[in-house]
Amino acid sequence: MSRGTIELDIEEKVPDKNAMIVCHCGGGGRSALAAESLKKMGYKNARSMAGGFKAWKAAGFPTTK
């Protein structure tokens, strides 16, 4: 889901407020905002991937196209 629509779509896609949700973006900024918004909406396990996708790739973790 995009940062712009997550608040509108999340409750339908993930009704369980205890589900683990890992937000990610390119550099980590938008995902941090998304995780914060989700927590305010009652999602207890919303997290932001530190450093975003750039950090993931730099660490050598697997990616697909």
C-alpha positions in Angstrom: 0.0 0.0 0.0 1.2 3.5 -0.7 1.8 6.0 2.1 -1.0 8.1 0.7 -3.7 5.4 1.0 -2.6 3.3 4.0 -5.0 4.9 6.4 -7.9 4.4 4.1 -7.1 0.8 3.1 -5.4 -0.9 6.1 -8.5 -1.9 8.1 -9.9 -3.8 5.2 -6.6 -5.5 4.3 -5.4 -6.1 7.9 -8.3 -6.2 10.3 -6.2 -7.8 13.1 -4.8 -4.9 15.2 -2.2 -7.3 16.7 -0.8 -8.3 13.3 2.9 -7.5 12.7 3.1 -4.9 10.0 6.5 -3.9 8.6 6.4 -0.7 6.6 9.2 0.1 4.2 10.1 2.7 1.6 13.2 3.8 -0.2 15.0 5.6 2.6 13.0 5.0 5.8 11.3 8.4 6.2 7.8 7.6 4.8 7.7 4.2 6.4 8.4 5.8 9.8 5.4 8.1 9.3 3.2 5.2 8.1 4.1 3.1 11.1 3.4 6.0 13.4 0.0 6.6 11.8 -0.8 2.9 12.1 0.1 2.9 15.8 -2.2 5.9 16.3 -5.0 3.8 14.6 -4.4 1.0 17.2 -2.1 -1.3 15.3 0.2 -2.5 18.2 2.9 -4.1 16.1 3.5 -1.6 13.3 7.2 -1.2 12.6 9.3 0.8 10.2 12.2 -0.9 8.4 15.3 1.2 9.4 17.0 2.8 6.5 14.4 1.6 4.0 15.0 -0.5 0.9 18.3 1.3 0.3 19.7 0.0 3.6 18.3 -3.5 2.9 20.1 -3.7 -0.5 23.3 -2.2 1.0 23.3 -4.9 3.7 23.2 -7.6 0.9 19.8 -8.9 1.8 17.9 -10.7 -1.1 15.8 -8.8 -3.5 13.7 -9.7 -6.6 12.5 -7.8 -9.6 
